Amino acid sequence: MTGQDNTGVMGAMPNNQMIMQAKELYGQIDPWIPNMDFGDRRLGFDFERPILGGTLGYGMDYAWDDENIAAYAEYVTGLGG
């Protein structure tokens, strides 16, 4: 053991090729997995992608209780640094 808090397989074996492949696959599908909050009864998603020197963000949120749907889109550029 390394003396670190190696909770879970990904923490215990960070340099294992199978673990690295699993992390890469998860990174590719993670943006497509909706955010689910069963306590607040909400479902939604958020995407952010770098484009033309800034970041394009968009998403939506649906609440089961009041059947409210919210959506947003934004483009943000940084000041550099």
C-alpha positions in Angstrom: 0.0 0.0 0.0 1.1 3.6 -0.6 -0.3 5.1 2.6 -2.8 7.1 0.6 -6.6 6.8 0.9 -7.0 4.4 -2.0 -10.7 4.1 -1.9 -12.0 2.2 -4.9 -10.2 0.5 -7.7 -9.5 3.6 -9.7 -7.7 5.2 -6.7 -5.8 2.0 -5.8 -4.5 1.3 -9.3 -4.3 4.6 -11.2 -1.7 3.4 -13.7 -3.4 0.2 -14.6 -4.1 0.1 -18.4 -7.6 -1.3 -17.9 -8.4 1.5 -15.4 -7.0 4.1 -17.7 -9.2 2.8 -20.6 -12.3 2.8 -18.3 -11.6 6.4 -17.3 -11.2 7.4 -20.9 -14.4 5.7 -21.9 -16.3 7.3 -19.0 -14.9 10.7 -20.0 -16.4 10.2 -23.5 -19.9 9.2 -22.4 -20.1 11.3 -19.2 -21.4 14.4 -21.0 -24.3 12.4 -22.4 -25.4 11.0 -19.0 -28.2 13.2 -17.5 -27.9 14.7 -14.1 -30.5 13.0 -11.9 -31.6 14.3 -8.4 -34.2 12.0 -7.0 -34.6 14.0 -3.8 -35.6 17.1 -5.7 -37.3 15.0 -8.5 -35.2 16.7 -11.2 -33.6 15.5 -14.4 -31.3 17.6 -16.6 -28.1 17.9 -18.5 -25.3 20.5 -19.0 -22.8 20.6 -21.8 -19.7 22.8 -22.1 -17.4 22.7 -25.1 -14.5 24.9 -26.1 -15.1 26.7 -29.4 -13.6 29.8 -31.1 -11.5 30.9 -28.2 -14.4 30.6 -25.6 -16.7 28.1 -24.1 -20.2 27.3 -25.3 -22.5 26.0 -22.6 -26.0 24.8 -22.9 -28.4 22.6 -20.9 -31.9 21.9 -19.6 -33.6 20.9 -16.4 -36.9 19.2 -15.9 -38.8 19.1 -12.6 -41.4 16.4 -12.1 -43.3 18.1 -9.3 -44.4 21.2 -11.3 -43.5 19.9 -14.8 -41.3 22.9 -15.2 -38.7 22.9 -18.0 -35.8 25.3 -18.0 -33.2 25.7 -20.7 -30.1 27.9 -21.2 -27.3 28.6 -23.6 -24.3 30.8 -23.1 -21.0 31.7 -24.7 -18.2 32.8 -22.4 -14.8 34.1 -23.2 -12.0 34.6 -20.7 -9.6 37.5 -20.2 -6.6 35.3 -20.6 -3.8 35.0 -18.2 
